[in-house]
Structures are given as C-alpha cells and as structure tokens.
Amino acid sequence: MNADARQVNQRFLIVAGTSRAGSTAVFKYLASHPQICASSAKETRFFLDADYPLPSKIRYHRNELSSYLSLFDSKDCEYNDHWRFEATPDYLYSHGTPQRIREALSNVRFIFLLREPVSRLLSYYQFGRAMNEIPLSMTFDQYIQLQRDPAGAPSSERYRHPCFSALLHGRYSFYLKPFFELFGKSSLLVTFRETLRSDPLQVVQKICQFAGIEESHFDNYSFTAANRSIQVRNPSLHSAYVLLKQRLRSKLRSSPGARRVLGRLASSLNAAYRKMNWKEKEIIVMAPSTEAFILSYYEEEASRLKGMLGIEVPWAQSGACAEALVT
C-alpha cells in the first residue's frame, strides 16, 4: 500500500481498545460533536493484521490509504482541523497494527477504554453466546479451559474468533506497550469503562481536552448506554438483527432525513424484537478451581498498569476482581 499525500494535513482520533468496555457508547457520543468526522461504520478494521480473524471490506494489506479516507466521506471532513474518528477495539490485539498506523498516519491520537478484566471476561462470554460466536452448550468452565489449553481446541475457524482469546486479552499492559513505545504517552489517553458507566460526562470531557475540542457540546447531552450484554433465545436471529442495524446505520449516515425516520421507528422495532428474542440473564456458574485460576491470572495486572500509566486503576482496590465474579 502506498501512503496517500492527502493524509498529511488530516488528524485521526482512534479508539483502539478494548472490546466490551464501552467503545460503542463513546463512538456514539463523539460522533455527535461538530469537530468530529466519524467513519461511516464504527469499526473500520482497516489496520488489523491480514490474518486477524475479524472480517472487513477493506484492509491495509490489500487497499490504498484512499480507501480508508473514503470512510470519512461527509461534509464535516472538508475541514482539516476536524478529527477523523473511528473505533476498532481489536487494534489493541493486532500485533502489526501500531507500526502500520505509524507508517500511514502522521497525525494520530489514541483512546484506550479498559475494563476490570474479570467482568470483561464474563461479559465477552455472554456476548459471544448471544452473537452465536460461542456455542450455547459451552459452559463457562469449558470456555476458560479452552483458552488455557488452546491446543485442545477444535480445528474449526470459529475458534479463532477473538472471543476465544478474551482471557489473555485482559492483560492489557502487554498489548499497550507497543503503542507507548511508538507514539509516546502524550498521544495516548487511557480511561476506564467503570468511570464511563458512573460518570460519562467526565470521560468525554477528558477526551475533549485530549483532542483540543469544545467541551461545551456535552453540557446538556443525554448519555445512554449502548451494546449492553444480553441473553437471547435465538443467537442466529440476534446476530442477523445486529448486522442489519449496522448496515442500515452505515447506509443512512449521509442521509439525515432517512436517519430521522429510522430513529422514530427504532424504539418500536427494538421493543418488538426484545419481546420476541430477549430473555432473563442467566447466572454464570463456574467451578471453584476456575474462579481461583482467573483471580490468580489477573492478580498483578492492576499494578502493571499503574506502573505503566502512573495512575491507579478503578479495580486496584482489594477484592475488586472477586466482586466481579458475583455481580
């Protein structure tokens, strides 16, 4: 791929990690800002490794940078002082991505949303089952054992999905290191899903300060959660419904009138869908040995992050990981 000269005067703001930590909500919030030009789809996945097991229409190894820039095709992108903005959480876990972005984009800043790793692991298990990525018949103990012993996993392509690396992916410090080394601490903002949940205004204000954009846009903003973990009766139906909504949002991004019509219909459609396919959340049951292993596995991660970031993480308090297993 040859770099496109047009990228020299353009600024890029990228949510690059982690999954199941609020990136959908942050994308929604920031996309509403007049100094932000959001990508046509939340996750472009353009800079993922060629063999990273998530699909995308365009990828760095096979497309020109102009294809990537075309994803930010709106009137807002005419202004070079606006940030072109996307959110691909799996950039954090794609080994070649930091160097690839370094080569392609000369003016880029990153946002990393992290989450207490045990609660993230539980959420990914629930989310994966709802999206038909993890078999409904697979228990949580089996899910963890599969990741402890990946050599024993079936040879199906299904088991390459990132949800089957969720255990390892909770050791954020290992994956953050290349970004710190290549871009420097001043180009990275690390914040937390726990703060986003309790005080979303604080998080978006911090992002506005980081990007140098007006904070006042969010003074009277109505913050709502997005992409919550749910339990469904039919995972195949849920996966199709989510894909349909993503495609509609992408196609209608350049048509404000059509978006308003769809918005008025959305609440009724979502209510009907929830009644048809949602069910009460199931309690995740696990063996004591599984619980002990998980707590031990993440025991040092809070201190590693503190050493890297120079700040306390929200779950550093004694017992925070254990609480995630029972809440």
C-alpha positions as CSV (number, residue, x, y, z in Angstrom):
1,M,0.0,0.0,0.0
2,N,1.3,3.5,-0.9
3,A,0.6,6.3,1.5
4,D,-1.8,9.0,0.1
5,A,-0.4,12.5,0.3
6,R,-3.8,13.8,1.4
7,Q,-3.3,12.3,4.8
8,V,-0.5,14.8,5.8
9,N,-2.9,17.5,6.9
10,Q,-5.6,15.3,8.4
11,R,-6.0,14.4,12.0
12,F,-7.1,11.0,13.2
13,L,-8.6,10.1,16.6
14,I,-8.9,6.3,17.1
15,V,-10.5,4.3,19.9
16,A,-8.1,1.3,19.7
17,G,-9.1,-0.8,22.7
18,T,-10.5,-2.7,24.4
19,S,-13.7,-4.6,23.4
20,R,-16.6,-4.9,25.8
21,A,-15.5,-1.7,27.5
22,G,-17.9,1.0,26.1
23,S,-16.4,1.8,22.8
24,T,-19.8,1.8,21.1
25,A,-21.2,4.4,23.5
26,V,-18.1,6.6,23.2
27,F,-18.3,6.4,19.4
28,K,-21.9,7.5,19.6
29,Y,-21.1,10.4,21.9
30,L,-18.2,11.7,20.0
31,A,-19.8,11.3,16.6
32,S,-22.3,13.9,17.6
33,H,-19.6,16.5,18.2
34,P,-19.3,19.2,15.5
35,Q,-15.5,19.0,15.4
36,I,-15.6,15.2,14.8
37,C,-15.9,13.5,11.5
38,A,-16.9,9.9,12.3
39,S,-16.3,6.9,10.0
40,S,-19.3,5.5,8.1
41,A,-19.0,2.4,10.3
42,K,-17.8,2.4,13.9
43,E,-15.2,-0.3,13.3
44,T,-13.3,0.2,10.0
45,R,-10.8,-2.6,10.9
46,F,-8.5,-1.2,8.2
47,F,-5.3,-1.5,10.1
48,L,-5.8,-5.0,11.5
49,D,-3.3,-7.7,10.5
50,A,-4.1,-9.5,7.3
51,D,-4.9,-12.7,9.2
52,Y,-6.7,-11.2,12.1
53,P,-9.9,-13.2,12.5
54,L,-12.4,-10.4,12.0
55,P,-13.8,-9.5,8.6
56,S,-13.6,-6.1,6.9
57,K,-14.4,-4.8,3.4
58,I,-11.0,-3.0,3.2
59,R,-7.7,-3.8,4.8
60,Y,-4.3,-2.1,4.8
61,H,-2.5,-5.0,3.0
62,R,-4.8,-5.0,0.0
63,N,-6.2,-1.5,-0.3
64,E,-4.8,2.0,-0.7
65,L,-5.0,4.6,2.0
66,S,-7.5,6.5,-0.1
67,S,-9.9,3.6,0.5
68,Y,-9.6,4.3,4.2
69,L,-10.1,8.0,3.8
70,S,-13.2,7.4,1.8
71,L,-14.8,6.0,5.0
72,F,-14.8,9.6,6.3
73,D,-16.8,11.0,3.4
74,S,-19.0,13.7,4.8
75,K,-19.2,17.4,4.7
76,D,-17.6,17.6,8.2
77,C,-14.5,16.0,6.7
78,E,-13.9,19.0,4.5
79,Y,-12.3,20.8,7.5
80,N,-8.7,19.8,8.2
81,D,-9.0,20.9,11.8
82,H,-11.7,18.3,12.4
83,W,-10.7,14.9,13.8
84,R,-11.5,11.9,11.6
85,F,-12.7,9.4,14.1
86,E,-13.2,5.6,14.3
87,A,-13.3,2.9,16.9
88,T,-11.8,-0.5,16.3
89,P,-11.2,-2.0,19.7
90,D,-9.3,-5.0,18.3
91,Y,-6.4,-2.8,17.1
92,L,-5.1,-3.3,20.6
93,Y,-4.6,-7.0,20.0
94,S,-3.4,-7.0,16.4
95,H,0.4,-7.3,16.6
96,G,1.3,-5.3,13.4
97,T,-1.3,-2.6,13.8
98,P,0.8,0.0,15.8
99,Q,3.6,0.0,13.2
100,R,1.1,0.0,10.4
101,I,-0.7,3.1,11.7
102,R,2.7,4.8,12.4
103,E,3.6,4.3,8.7
104,A,0.3,5.5,7.3
105,L,-0.9,8.4,9.6
106,S,1.3,11.3,10.5
107,N,-1.1,12.9,13.0
108,V,-2.9,10.4,15.1
109,R,-4.1,10.1,18.8
110,F,-5.4,7.0,20.5
111,I,-8.1,6.4,23.1
112,F,-8.0,3.2,25.1
113,L,-11.0,2.2,27.2
114,L,-10.1,-0.5,29.6
115,R,-12.3,-2.6,31.9
116,E,-11.8,-4.7,35.0
117,P,-10.6,-7.9,33.3
118,V,-12.8,-10.4,35.1
119,S,-16.0,-8.6,34.4
120,R,-14.9,-8.1,30.8
121,L,-14.2,-11.8,30.5
122,L,-17.7,-12.6,31.8
123,S,-19.3,-10.0,29.5
124,Y,-17.5,-11.5,26.5
125,Y,-18.7,-14.9,27.3
126,Q,-22.3,-13.7,27.5
127,F,-21.9,-11.5,24.4
128,G,-20.3,-14.3,22.4
129,R,-23.1,-16.7,23.1
130,A,-25.7,-14.0,22.2
131,M,-23.9,-13.4,18.9
132,N,-23.7,-17.1,18.1
133,E,-19.8,-17.0,18.3
134,I,-19.6,-19.2,21.4
135,P,-21.8,-22.3,21.4
136,L,-24.8,-22.1,23.8
137,S,-23.8,-25.6,25.0
138,M,-20.3,-24.4,26.1
139,T,-20.1,-23.8,29.9
140,F,-18.0,-21.1,31.3
141,D,-15.6,-23.7,32.7
142,Q,-15.2,-25.1,29.3
143,Y,-14.7,-21.7,27.8
144,I,-11.9,-20.9,30.2
145,Q,-10.3,-24.3,29.8
146,L,-10.3,-23.9,26.0
147,Q,-8.2,-20.7,26.4
148,R,-5.9,-22.3,29.0
149,D,-5.2,-25.1,26.6
150,P,-5.7,-23.7,23.0
151,A,-4.0,-26.8,21.5
152,G,-7.1,-28.8,22.5
153,A,-9.5,-26.5,20.6
154,P,-11.3,-27.9,17.6
155,S,-9.7,-27.1,14.3
156,S,-12.7,-25.0,13.2
157,E,-12.3,-21.4,12.0
158,R,-14.9,-20.5,14.6
159,Y,-12.4,-20.9,17.4
160,R,-10.0,-18.3,16.0
161,H,-12.5,-15.6,16.9
162,P,-11.1,-13.0,19.4
163,C,-13.7,-14.1,22.0
164,F,-11.6,-17.2,22.4
165,S,-8.6,-15.1,23.3
166,A,-10.5,-13.0,25.9
167,L,-8.6,-14.4,28.8
168,L,-5.2,-13.4,27.5
169,H,-6.6,-10.1,26.1
170,G,-7.4,-9.0,29.7
171,R,-3.7,-8.5,30.3
172,Y,-3.8,-5.0,28.8
173,S,-0.3,-3.9,29.8
174,F,1.3,-6.3,27.4
175,Y,-0.7,-5.0,24.4
176,L,-0.4,-1.3,25.3
177,K,3.4,-1.4,25.4
178,P,4.0,-1.1,21.6
179,F,1.7,1.9,21.3
180,F,3.5,3.6,24.1
181,E,6.9,2.9,22.5
182,L,5.9,4.0,19.0
183,F,3.6,7.0,19.7
184,G,4.6,8.2,23.2
185,K,2.5,8.8,26.2
186,S,1.2,12.2,25.1
187,S,-0.6,10.6,22.1
188,L,-2.4,8.1,24.2
189,L,-5.4,8.6,26.5
190,V,-6.3,5.6,28.8
191,T,-9.6,5.7,30.5
192,F,-11.9,3.2,32.1
193,R,-15.3,1.6,31.5
194,E,-16.0,1.9,35.2
195,T,-15.7,5.7,35.0
196,L,-17.7,5.8,31.8
197,R,-20.5,3.9,33.5
198,S,-20.6,6.1,36.6
199,D,-19.7,9.5,35.1
200,P,-19.8,9.6,31.3
201,L,-19.5,13.4,31.2
202,Q,-16.2,13.1,33.0
203,V,-14.9,10.7,30.3
204,V,-16.0,12.7,27.3
205,Q,-14.7,16.0,28.9
206,K,-11.3,14.3,29.3
207,I,-11.4,13.2,25.7
208,C,-12.3,16.7,24.6
209,Q,-9.3,18.1,26.5
210,F,-7.1,15.4,25.0
211,A,-8.2,16.3,21.4
212,G,-8.5,20.0,22.0
213,I,-12.2,20.3,21.1
214,E,-15.0,22.1,22.7
215,E,-16.3,20.5,25.9
216,S,-19.5,22.6,26.0
217,H,-21.1,20.4,23.3
218,F,-21.8,17.9,26.1
219,D,-23.1,20.3,28.7
220,N,-26.7,19.2,28.2
221,Y,-26.1,15.9,26.4
222,S,-28.2,12.9,27.2
223,F,-25.8,10.0,27.8
224,T,-27.3,6.5,27.2
225,A,-25.6,3.1,27.3
226,A,-25.0,1.1,24.2
227,N,-24.3,-2.5,23.2
228,R,-25.2,-4.0,26.6
229,S,-24.7,-7.7,27.3
230,I,-28.0,-9.5,26.9
231,Q,-29.3,-13.1,26.9
232,V,-31.2,-14.2,23.8
233,R,-33.4,-17.2,22.8
234,N,-32.0,-17.5,19.3
235,P,-28.4,-16.3,18.8
236,S,-28.6,-16.7,15.0
237,L,-31.6,-14.3,14.9
238,H,-29.8,-11.8,17.2
239,S,-26.6,-11.9,15.1
240,A,-28.7,-11.1,11.9
241,Y,-30.6,-8.3,13.7
242,V,-27.4,-6.6,14.9
243,L,-25.9,-6.9,11.4
244,L,-29.0,-5.4,9.8
245,K,-28.9,-2.4,12.1
246,Q,-25.2,-1.8,11.5
247,R,-25.7,-1.9,7.7
248,L,-28.7,0.5,7.9
249,R,-26.7,2.9,10.1
250,S,-23.8,2.8,7.6
251,K,-26.0,3.4,4.5
252,L,-28.0,6.2,6.1
253,R,-25.2,8.1,7.7
254,S,-25.1,10.5,4.7
255,S,-28.9,10.9,4.7
256,P,-30.1,12.9,7.8
257,G,-33.8,12.7,6.7
258,A,-33.8,8.9,6.4
259,R,-31.9,8.7,9.7
260,R,-34.6,10.7,11.5
261,V,-37.4,8.4,10.1
262,L,-35.5,5.3,11.1
263,G,-34.9,6.8,14.5
264,R,-38.6,7.3,15.1
265,L,-39.2,3.7,14.1
266,A,-36.3,2.3,16.1
267,S,-37.8,2.3,19.5
268,S,-40.9,0.4,18.4
269,L,-38.8,-2.1,16.4
270,N,-36.4,-2.7,19.3
271,A,-39.2,-3.1,21.7
272,A,-40.9,-5.7,19.5
273,Y,-37.5,-7.5,19.0
274,R,-36.8,-7.6,22.7
275,K,-40.2,-9.1,23.4
276,M,-39.6,-11.8,20.8
277,N,-35.9,-12.8,21.4
278,W,-34.6,-11.5,24.7
279,K,-34.7,-13.5,27.9
280,E,-33.7,-13.0,31.5
281,K,-30.0,-13.1,32.2
282,E,-28.6,-16.4,33.3
283,I,-26.3,-16.7,36.3
284,I,-22.9,-17.8,35.2
285,V,-21.9,-20.9,37.2
286,M,-18.2,-21.9,37.5
287,A,-16.1,-24.4,39.4
288,P,-14.1,-23.0,42.4
289,S,-10.9,-24.0,40.6
290,T,-11.9,-21.9,37.6
291,E,-12.6,-18.9,39.8
292,A,-9.3,-19.3,41.7
293,F,-7.4,-19.5,38.4
294,I,-9.0,-16.4,36.9
295,L,-8.3,-14.3,40.1
296,S,-4.7,-15.5,40.1
297,Y,-4.3,-14.9,36.4
298,Y,-5.1,-11.2,36.7
299,E,-3.7,-10.6,40.2
300,E,-0.8,-8.5,39.0
301,E,-2.4,-6.6,36.1
302,A,-3.6,-3.6,38.1
303,S,-0.1,-3.0,39.5
304,R,1.4,-3.4,36.0
305,L,-1.0,-0.8,34.6
306,K,-0.3,1.6,37.5
307,G,3.4,1.3,36.7
308,M,2.8,2.0,33.0
309,L,0.2,4.7,33.3
310,G,1.3,6.4,36.6
311,I,-2.3,6.3,37.9
312,E,-4.5,4.0,40.0
313,V,-6.9,1.8,38.0
314,P,-10.5,1.6,39.3
315,W,-10.3,-2.1,40.2
316,A,-7.0,-1.9,42.0
317,Q,-8.8,-1.9,45.4
318,S,-8.5,-5.2,47.2
319,G,-11.3,-7.6,46.2
320,A,-12.5,-5.7,43.1
321,C,-11.8,-8.7,40.8
322,A,-13.5,-11.1,43.2
323,E,-16.6,-8.8,43.3
324,A,-16.9,-9.0,39.5
325,L,-17.4,-12.8,39.8
326,V,-20.5,-12.4,41.9
327,T,-22.1,-9.2,40.5
